[in-house]
Amino acid sequence: MTRLSTEQILKDNKTGDPNSIKSLTLTHKALSDVSCLTDFNNLERLDLSSNNLTSLEGLRHCVNLKWLSVVQNKLQSLKGIEGLSKLTVLNACKNELRSMDEVISVVSLRALILNDNEIVSICKLDQMKELNTLVLSRNPIREIGDSLLNMKAITKLSLSNCQVQIIGSSLKSCTELKELRLAHNDIKTLPAELAFNKKLQNLDLGKNLITRWSELKVLKSLVSLNNLNLQGNPVAEYDKLAKKVKNLLPSLHIFNARPINRITKNEKDNIVDKVNDSSNNADDTIKVHMEKKRVGTRETNDKLSNEEIQWSKSDSAAGKKLKKKDVDMEKDLKRKGRKTSENLSNKGIQVHDDDKRFRKKQSKEKQGELDIIDNGETAFSELFSANIVGNLGFDGGNNMVNEAPKFNLVDGLVTC
């Protein structure tokens, strides 16, 4: 058990006045008790990450705290923070929290990060008018309920890797929402109320149970959406999904962690390849057919000639008598040969004409397919490198990048 002393803190900070200290970093010290911090009345910023804390009761008198990180401790509750009326950022991820009820009274909070805990339900947060960022990922939360009603200021919400099954009308009031992360849940349907989130820019629905295209049509109302992830859903197996999504959301830039214009271009190339393969296969079929005709004709002529020779040799006595018939037969065979050649030639011309008509038909079909594809601004896709895709909120797989986001409002937030 490691206890913190006022004397040690003053010594480390080279001062004798606890009221002169406004910021403390006390990480990785195996601390289990911080009650001595009650002496530091002007403390505004405190980092207690990676310690052995089981209680925050020792912080009750740190009423000027604005920024607090208790990441990766052994906390089972947040008791002790209820009176911290100036607190704007609280990061308590990677603990053993089973409830978040203590935050209800901290109405000054603007960023609340509680991912990787054991929280089973979201308390009602309607009094927290300033809260703009809420991260609850990797908690066994099954439903959102009405906890976010009247949360008009919230812009970022993460509930990925939970056990959420239904979104319902819970986000209807979150009209300022710009980033919503719901990946790795059990969501099957998207509510019609999602249409109220018209400012939504990034939406991660990867690894859920959405199976039907009809469930996605509500996205048409999200006119500001530029980053959408549906990877890992049954509906994502649909071959032409990207094309349909592009038509549904013309302003979308990133789809399934890739520039959507690049995806639709690949689909167009695949269509062209299929048409070319079909045309080449037709050419090969025609060539094989004509070769078989030529071989068949040669075999027929050779057979007739051999029979003529055998017949002539078998009866030499009648050879002279049949000489005229041989000559007539030879002439007949030549006529047949010419007729066969003419027939083959005519068939060759017919096949050639059929081939030309086939190619012309394929060309029209190909042109029709290409016209249907919404190519968008082709040059635009070049603006999206892998790094830019990542910066917009998705990594190369199914997860969003930086589960606890960095905030511009408060510098130096400890993320996890």
Secondary structure, 3 states (H helix, E strand, C coil): CEECCHHHHHHHCCCCCHHHCCEEECCCCCEEECHHHHHCCCCCEEECCCCCCCCCHHHCCCCCCCEEECCCCCCCCCCCCCCCCCCCEEECCCCCCCCCHHHHHCCCCCEEECCCCCCCCCCCCCCCCCCCEEECCCCCCCECCCCCCCCCCCCEEECCCCCCCECCCCCCCCCCCCEEECCCCCCCCCCHHHHHCCCCCEEECCCCCCCCHHHHHHHHHCCCCCEEECCCCHHHHCCCHHHHHHHHCCCCCEECCEEHHHHHHHHHHHHHHHHHHHHHHHHHHHHHHHHHHHHHHHHHHHHHHHHHHHHHHHCHHHHHHHHHHHHHHHHHHHHHHHHHHHHHHHHHHHHHHHHHHHHHHHHHHHHHHHHHCCCCCHHHHHHCCHHHHHHCCECCCCCECCCCCCCCCCCCCCCC
